[in-house]
Amino acid sequence: MTGDPIPSEHLDELTAAMADLTGALESEPSEQEILDAVCAEAVRAIPGADLASITAIRDGEPETAASTDERAVEIDRVQYAAGEGPCLRAAETGEIVRLPLATAGALWPEFTSHALSLGVGSYLAAPLRVDGSLAGALNLFGYGGHGFAETDSRLLRLYTTIVSFGLRTTRRYHRARQRAAELETAMSSRAVIEQAKGILMAVHGIPADEAMKRLIAESQHTNVKLRDVATRFVESLSTG
């Protein structure tokens, strides 16, 4: 990094915000709750930030995935409708966009006019790239015309780097848990089907393929999943 050192009190606030965000992740919240927390902690960590939002690009189309205030959502929507603006530039280029709105009118008149009408005078956006299904920008809005400082850009870059890593790790963990649950369900289904087949083979003296055909035929006739047919069959014998 270049430029003046980041003040220690700002680093302390960032550290505290990240600690709280990490604590929230450990409670296994929903993805929406995570993104809301990312916005809330960004406002806490970056001096001059009063509002925050996350722009997510899904199938080439931008949308606001989380925010701290409806005014941020409104400003985002104006950019989406115009097809241009600082949040879209940050998402597309992977670069920080930092500016006071007093100088942004020539570039993005619709965005600038609407933001100023809502009392927002400064803007800071950083690319937020987690994986193939979540990429976009983290957007900060300030009421003053300060335009944010260079140190704010560096703090936000650090924040989004840590957040991206945390979100990737969390998503991988949840995907692994989901795959494990699916495997467990598949193994359980296979076990009960094999049990039902074994009972049919023993009771009717038929081979395994014939027993399987009977289970499949019952599944098709009743429009019930094969696993459920087998489960009901086994349960009916155990309680009969």
SULGI-V330724 format. One record per backbone hydrogen bond with DSSP energy under -1.0 kcal/mol. CO is the residue of the C=O (numbers start at 1). NH is the residue of the N-H. E is the energy in kcal/mol with one decimal. If there is no record, write none. Layout:
# SULGI-V330724
co=CO nh=NH e=E
co=CO nh=NH e=E
This chain:
# SULGI-V330724
co=7 nh=11 e=-1.8
co=8 nh=12 e=-2.4
co=9 nh=13 e=-1.9
co=10 nh=14 e=-2.4
co=11 nh=15 e=-2.7
co=12 nh=16 e=-2.4
co=13 nh=17 e=-2.4
co=14 nh=18 e=-2.6
co=15 nh=19 e=-2.2
co=16 nh=20 e=-2.1
co=17 nh=21 e=-2.3
co=18 nh=22 e=-2.7
co=19 nh=23 e=-2.1
co=20 nh=24 e=-1.9
co=21 nh=25 e=-2.1
co=22 nh=26 e=-1.7
co=25 nh=28 e=-1.7
co=30 nh=34 e=-2.0
co=31 nh=35 e=-2.5
co=32 nh=36 e=-2.3
co=33 nh=37 e=-2.0
co=34 nh=38 e=-2.3
co=35 nh=39 e=-2.0
co=36 nh=40 e=-2.4
co=37 nh=41 e=-2.8
co=38 nh=42 e=-1.5
co=39 nh=43 e=-1.9
co=40 nh=44 e=-1.4
co=41 nh=45 e=-2.2
co=42 nh=46 e=-2.2
co=46 nh=49 e=-1.8
co=51 nh=141 e=-2.3
co=52 nh=68 e=-2.2
co=53 nh=139 e=-3.2
co=54 nh=65 e=-2.5
co=55 nh=137 e=-2.2
co=56 nh=63 e=-1.7
co=58 nh=61 e=-2.0
co=61 nh=58 e=-2.9
co=63 nh=56 e=-3.3
co=66 nh=54 e=-2.4
co=69 nh=73 e=-1.2
co=70 nh=74 e=-2.3
co=71 nh=75 e=-2.1
co=72 nh=76 e=-2.3
co=73 nh=77 e=-2.4
co=74 nh=78 e=-1.7
co=75 nh=79 e=-1.4
co=76 nh=80 e=-2.3
co=77 nh=81 e=-2.6
co=78 nh=82 e=-1.9
co=79 nh=83 e=-1.6
co=79 nh=84 e=-1.3
co=85 nh=89 e=-2.3
co=86 nh=90 e=-2.5
co=87 nh=91 e=-2.1
co=88 nh=92 e=-2.3
co=89 nh=93 e=-2.8
co=90 nh=94 e=-1.9
co=97 nh=125 e=-2.7
co=99 nh=123 e=-2.4
co=100 nh=103 e=-1.9
co=101 nh=104 e=-1.2
co=104 nh=108 e=-2.8
co=108 nh=112 e=-2.7
co=109 nh=113 e=-2.6
co=110 nh=114 e=-2.1
co=111 nh=115 e=-2.6
co=112 nh=116 e=-2.5
co=113 nh=117 e=-1.7
co=115 nh=120 e=-2.4
co=116 nh=119 e=-1.6
co=121 nh=101 e=-2.8
co=122 nh=142 e=-2.4
co=123 nh=99 e=-2.4
co=124 nh=140 e=-3.4
co=125 nh=97 e=-2.7
co=126 nh=138 e=-2.9
co=128 nh=136 e=-2.1
co=131 nh=134 e=-1.0
co=134 nh=130 e=-2.5
co=134 nh=131 e=-1.5
co=135 nh=57 e=-3.4
co=136 nh=128 e=-2.1
co=137 nh=55 e=-2.9
co=138 nh=126 e=-2.2
co=139 nh=53 e=-2.1
co=140 nh=124 e=-2.4
co=141 nh=50 e=-3.2
co=141 nh=51 e=-1.9
co=142 nh=121 e=-2.6
co=142 nh=122 e=-2.1
co=149 nh=153 e=-1.6
co=150 nh=154 e=-1.9
co=151 nh=155 e=-2.4
co=152 nh=156 e=-2.7
co=153 nh=157 e=-2.4
co=154 nh=158 e=-2.3
co=155 nh=159 e=-2.7
co=156 nh=160 e=-3.0
co=157 nh=161 e=-2.0
co=158 nh=162 e=-2.1
co=159 nh=163 e=-2.8
co=160 nh=164 e=-2.7
co=161 nh=165 e=-1.8
co=162 nh=166 e=-2.5
co=163 nh=167 e=-3.0
co=164 nh=168 e=-2.5
co=165 nh=169 e=-2.4
co=166 nh=170 e=-2.5
co=167 nh=171 e=-2.7
co=168 nh=172 e=-2.4
co=169 nh=173 e=-2.2
co=170 nh=174 e=-2.4
co=171 nh=175 e=-2.5
co=172 nh=176 e=-2.4
co=173 nh=177 e=-2.3
co=174 nh=178 e=-2.3
co=175 nh=179 e=-2.6
co=176 nh=180 e=-2.3
co=177 nh=181 e=-2.4
co=178 nh=182 e=-2.5
co=179 nh=183 e=-2.5
co=180 nh=184 e=-2.4
co=181 nh=185 e=-2.3
co=182 nh=186 e=-2.4
co=183 nh=187 e=-2.7
co=184 nh=188 e=-2.3
co=185 nh=189 e=-2.6
co=186 nh=190 e=-2.5
co=187 nh=191 e=-2.1
co=188 nh=192 e=-2.0
co=189 nh=193 e=-2.0
co=190 nh=194 e=-2.4
co=191 nh=195 e=-1.9
co=192 nh=196 e=-2.3
co=193 nh=197 e=-2.5
co=194 nh=198 e=-2.3
co=195 nh=199 e=-2.0
co=196 nh=200 e=-2.3
co=197 nh=201 e=-2.6
co=198 nh=202 e=-2.2
co=199 nh=203 e=-2.9
co=200 nh=204 e=-2.5
co=201 nh=205 e=-1.3
co=207 nh=211 e=-2.1
co=208 nh=212 e=-2.3
co=209 nh=213 e=-1.9
co=210 nh=214 e=-1.9
co=211 nh=215 e=-1.8
co=212 nh=216 e=-2.4
co=213 nh=217 e=-2.6
co=214 nh=218 e=-2.1
co=215 nh=219 e=-2.1
co=216 nh=220 e=-2.5
co=217 nh=221 e=-2.4
co=218 nh=222 e=-2.2
co=219 nh=223 e=-1.1
co=219 nh=224 e=-1.5
co=225 nh=229 e=-2.4
co=226 nh=230 e=-2.5
co=227 nh=231 e=-2.3
co=228 nh=232 e=-2.6
co=229 nh=233 e=-2.1
co=230 nh=234 e=-2.5
co=231 nh=235 e=-2.6
co=232 nh=236 e=-2.4
co=233 nh=237 e=-1.4
co=234 nh=238 e=-1.8
co=235 nh=239 e=-1.6
